[in-house]
């Protein structure tokens, strides 16, 4: 029997598929779960897990603290308008938080995993970053970064 994925990995996958689903109607947009390591096919959206922290505090009889997660979502686009439109689409989708699914049951499209948790977005920011240029001063791509900070509602 294969080893079960930990909740942290399930959260990572849930955020990745959440963003992938936002752009599902647009097959020309590539959504990846890592920082692009080679030439980027534009447009590309990269979803990278960041800091995981738990702050202790007393809440009734609970011995757990507030666990927060951070994700970096980098948008690589052909121009600044496309970059901003994609970023705004992601930010708009975050309004209801992110459902965490049990991918131990399988992955889409072949399976429909059960909902096991929910991440509330406690902070999100968007920053257009510097344009990346070649040595000939040609624009390679426009980049922006969204930082999402969540808390797990069911910890």
N, C-alpha and C positions, 0 to 999 in steps of 0.2 A: 504494500500500500504506500503510495507517495506521501511524503511529509506535507502536513497542512501549512499553508501560508499564514504568517502572523498578521495581526490586524494592521500593522504599519504598512506591510506590502499591499494588503487589500485596499488601504486608503490610497496609496500611490496609484494603483491600477484604476481605482474609481475616479480619481481626479483626471488621469489621462483619458479614460473613456468618456468622461463627462465633456471634456473639451473636444475630443474627437467627434462626439455626437453633435455638438453645436455646428460643426463644419461638414457633417455627413452629406448634406444636400449639395456640397461644392467639391466634387472629386478632384479638382485641380489643386486643392490645398492639401499639403502634406502635413500630418500631425505626427510628431515623433516623441518618444519618451526618453530622450537624452539630448545632450548638447551636440549639435551637428559637428562632426569631426572631419568632414570633407567638404567638397563643393556643394553648396546648397542649391536645391531646386526651388525656385521661387514660385509661389509663396510657401513658406514652411513655418509651422508653429511647433516650438520645442517646449515640452513640459518636464521640469526638473525638480525633484523633491529637494527641499532645503532643510533648515533647522527643525529639529523636534525637541521640545522642551516641556518639562513638567514643573509647575510651581506649587509648592506645598501650601495648604491653608486648611483651616478647620471648617468643615461644613457638616453640621450634625454629627453623625457617627461615621462619616466617611473617612477612610484613611488615605484617600487619593487626593491629588491636587488637580489643578487645571492643566490639562495637557493641550498644548498648541502645536500646530504644524505650519510650516511655511513651504510654499511652492513658488518657483520662478517660471513664468511663462514668457518665453521670448518669441516675438513676432518678427519674421524676416519677410519683407515685402518688396515689390517692384518700385513702389513710390510711397510718399508720405501719406497720401490719402488712403491707399490700400492698407497700410500699416495701422493707421488710426481706426479705420472701419472695423478691421478684424479685432483689434484690442477692445473697442467699444462693444462689439458683439459678445465677447467673452465676459466683460464686466457686467453687461446687462443680464447674462445668464446666471450670474452668481447670486442674484437677488433672493433665491429660495434655498441657497446652500447646495451641498453636494451629498447625494445619497451614496453610502458605502455598500458595496455588494460583495457577496461571498463567492469569489472567483475560484474557490476550491471545488465548486460545483461545475465549473466549465466556463468557457469564454464565448462571447458573442462572435459571430452570429449563430453559432451552433447550439448555444445554451442561453438560458435566461436565468442568471443567478439570483438568489434571494437577497432582498434588502436586509442588512444586519445592523446598520448604523447610519448616522447622519453627521455631517460636518457643517457647522454654522460658520459663515464667513464673518470674522470679527474685524477684519481690515483688508482693504485691497487698494493698491496704488498702481498707477500707470505712468511710465516715463518714456517719452521718445528719446532714443539714444543717438549718438553720433552716427552720421552716414558713413558707411565703409566705402573707401575709394581705392582704386588701383594706383600704381605708380604713375600712370598717365592721367590721373585725376578723373577717371571715369567712375561713376557710381556703380558699385557691385550690388548693394542692397540697402534698404532702409530698415532699421531695427528699432523695436520698442520692447520694453519689459514690463510685465505685470507681476506684482508680488501679491500673493494671496496668503493671508494668515487665517487659519481656521481653529476652531475648538471642536472636540468630539462631544456631541450632545449626550452620548450614552456611556461615558466612562464612569 
